[in-house]
Amino acid sequence: MYHWTTLVMSQLVVELPRNMTISATFFCCYWTIGYSTGRAGYTFLMLFVAFPLYYTTFGHGIASMTSTTPCTSQLSSFSS
């Protein structure tokens, strides 16, 4: 249905800035409350940057592999 470069470019152009903005907002709130920050950088990277990139890429992959919209909606309900 889509070419793989379209999938990758849509992921980079749309999802990366959105995920970074939302996760940076959460990290600022987390830091100002006063929680322990010893491993905060690693936790931020793994939970709020890498994992959202994984599940949004997985959703794009499901959408690009299916041929119809109803099939896509059925399969994507299992991934979220």
Residue, then its C-alpha position, 0 to 999 in steps of 0.5 A: m500500500y505504501h512505500w517503505t520510505t514513506l513510512v520512515m519519513s512520516q515517522l521521522v517528520v511527524e512522530l519524533p518531534r511530537n514524542m520529544t515534546i510530550s516526553a520533555t514536558f513530562f520530564c520537566c514536571y518530574w524533575t521539578i517535583g523533586y523525585s530522585t534524578g540519579r537514573a532519570g536520564y536513562t529512564f527518560l530515554m528508555l520510557f519516554v523516547a525509545f518506547p514511544l518510537y517503538y509503538t508508533t513505528f509498530g502502528h505505522g507498520i501494521a497500517s502499511m501492511t494491511s490493504t483495507t481500513p477495517c482490517t487496519s482498525q481491527l489489527s491496530s486495536f491489538s497493538s494499543 
